Amino acid sequence: MAKRVQNRNLNEIRAQFKSLQAKANARAEELQSAGLSDYSRAFNEAADKMGAYRSNDAYLFDVNDTQRYREIRREVERMNKFLNDETSTVEGVQKMMAAEKYKGAFSGGWYKKYGVSYDKSRIDEDKAKIAFSIYRRLEESGDSREKIIGDLGYGSESLVMQIYDMVVESGIENDDSVQYWAEYGNILEETSRRLDDLYIRKYNEAHDIMDEGDEDSKSLIDNIIRNKSAWDYFNF
């Protein structure tokens, strides 16, 4: 009888984290699909800390592949740490990679004096001009401007580094050709998409917008995972 009660309690707790698990695994799959999982600090740390209790590694996170309360707790702690790391998202990894590649190459004053304050030993002047031009196009748009410099803003230096990286990768040349404008439009569209995705994510997190399952997960995390006395109730 006691065993059946314990299993029922385990299943009830596992069910509370279904939404959180789906969110974490969806992000992990996005990283893998984009070929960025190897570069994600969040993904690699979560993979390294996968518990020995896990018998199936088909998913990065799986509360159903647990047998004890402490194992559920460890799985949830891994999910929360992963989701709270900026590099759990494609945009976060892209931002980190661009920042590392061009760290210090653009000073804070570059947007005030066009083409003046960047490291010319590392930055190609012609490609920088294209990147600045795309950045200004975004900044001139009221909607995008808010996403760059508003309360939930992306950060102008981080954004220009990503734009410059895309310019370099595209091989675009400023020759006013049809190909130039096609590539220019592609980079502008991709940058705008990244801004939209990141802004929506930040907005939702800032305003704590959750579906019913997420609210259950948040409540359980607050009242169990982050409250050690609550866990004392269970027999580990």
N, C-alpha and C positions, 0 to 999 in steps of 0.2 A: 504494500500500500504506500509506504513512504517513498519508494522508488518511483511509483507512478506519479505521486504528487510532485516530486522533484523534477521529473521529466516534463510535467505540465508547466511548472514554473519556468523551466528553461525555454520551452517553446514560446511561452507568453513574452518573455524578455527578448528572445530572438526576433519575434514579430514586430516589436517596437522599433527595431533598427532596420527594418526592411527598406524604408525610404532613404535613410542615410547611406546604407550600403549601395543602393542603386545609383545614388548620386556620385559616390566615390568611384565605383567601378566604371561609370559612364565617362568620368574624367580620365581615368586610366586608359580606357579604350581609345579615347580621342588622342591622347599622347602617342599611343602605339600606332594608330592609323596615320598620324602625321609624321611618323618616324622620329619622334622626339623623346621617347621614353628613356633612352640611354643618356640623354642630356638633362633630364629632370631630376633635381635633387630630391624632390618629394617622392617620385616614383621609385628611385633607387633605394632610398631609406626605408620606404614601406616594404619593398621586396626583401631587403636585407633582414628586416625585423619580423618577417613572417614566422609565426611560431611553429615549433616542432610538432605541436598538436594538430596542425593542419595536415590532412591526408590527401587533399586535392588542391592543386595550385592552378586550376583552370581560371579562377578569378583571383585578382589581387586581394580582394576582401570577401570574406564569406563567414558570417556569423553562424550559419547552419552547419559549418564544418567545425563545430566546437562541442565539447562534452561537459564542460564545467562552467560555473559562473565566472571564475577568474579568467578563463579563456575568452568568454564573451567580452569581458572588460578589456582585455588586451586588444582584441580585435577592434572594438569601438575606439579605444585610444589611438590605435594606428590610423583609423579612418579620419578621426578628428585632426590629428597632426597632419595628415596628407592634405585634407581639404583646406586647412588654414595656411598651408604653404603656397606662396604665389606661383611656384613652379609646378603646381598640380594642374595648371591650365596650359594650353598651347600658347596663348598670348603671353603668359608669364615666362615660359621658357624662351620664347622668341625675344622678349624684352631683355632677359638675363644674358642671352648669347650676344645680342647686339651691344649691350652695355659692357660686357667683358672685352669684346673685340675692339671697341672704340673708346674704352674708358679713358677719360681725361682729354680726348681729342677735340671735344667741343666745350668751350668755356661758357659760363652763364651769360655772357654778353653777346653771343653770336647773333641773336635775333634782333638786337638793337642796331648792330653794325653789320649789315649783310656781307658775308664772305670775308670777314676780317679776322675774327677770333676763333680759329680752329687750327689744329696742328697740321701744317701743310706737308710735314714729313710723312704723315700717315694718310692724310685725306686728299683725294684727287679733287682739284679745284673745279673742274668742269662737272663732275658728278655731284659735288657739294652744291653747286648752283642749282642743279636739277632738284636735289633733295630740298633745298630751301624754298624753291619755287612751289613744290608740291605742298610743303608745310604751310606756306603763306596762303595757298588756295584753301586749305582746310581751315586755317585761322580766320579767314575772311568770311567763312560760313558761320553764322551765329550759333547754329546747333553744334557744329564741331568745335567751335571755340570754347563753349561751355565744357565740353568733354576733355579739352586739353588743359584748361587753366581753372576750371570751376572747383567747387569743394570736393568733388569726386574725380578731379582731373587726372589725366594720365601723366602729365609732366612733360614740358616742352623738350627738354634735353633728351629724355628717353625716347620720345617720339621721333625726333629728327635722326637719332642714331638708327632706329629701325627703318625709317624711310631711306636713309643713305645706304644701309645694308641691302635693301631691296633693289635700289638703283644699281649698286655694284653687281649683285647677282644677276640682274636682268641683262647686263651688258649694254644698256641703253646709251646712245651717243646723241649729244645735242646738235643734230644736223637738220632739224625742222622737216624731217622726212615723215612719210605716212607711218613708218615703223616706229619712229620716235614718239609720235603722238599716241599711237596704239599702246606702247609700253607705258607711257606717261599716264594714260587713262587707267591702265591695269593697276599700276602702283597706287594711284589716287584712290581707286575703288577698294583695293585690298586694305589700305591704311584706314579708310573710312569704316570698313567692315570690322576691323580689329577694334577701333574705337567704340563702335556701337556695342560689340560683344562685351568688351571690358566694362563699359559704362553701365550696361544693363546688369551685369553681375555685381558690380560695386553698389549700384542702387538697391538691388534686392537685398544684399547683405547689410547695407546701412539701415534699411527700413525694416529689416527682419521679416521679409515676406516669405512665408512658408506655406506649404500645403498641409493638410491635416496630419499626414504621416510624419512630416518633418517636425511639426509641433509636438507630437508624441515623443519623437526621438529627443528633441531639445529638453523636454520636461524630464525624461528618464535620465538623460545625461546629467542634468543639473542636480537631480535628486538622488542619483545613485553613483554614477561615475565620479562626480566631483564632490561627493559627500561620503567620506570614508565611513562615517558612523552607520550610514544606511547599508553599506556592504557588510558591516559586521553581522547583520541579520542573517546573511547566508552562511551555510556551512561549507567552507572551502575544503 
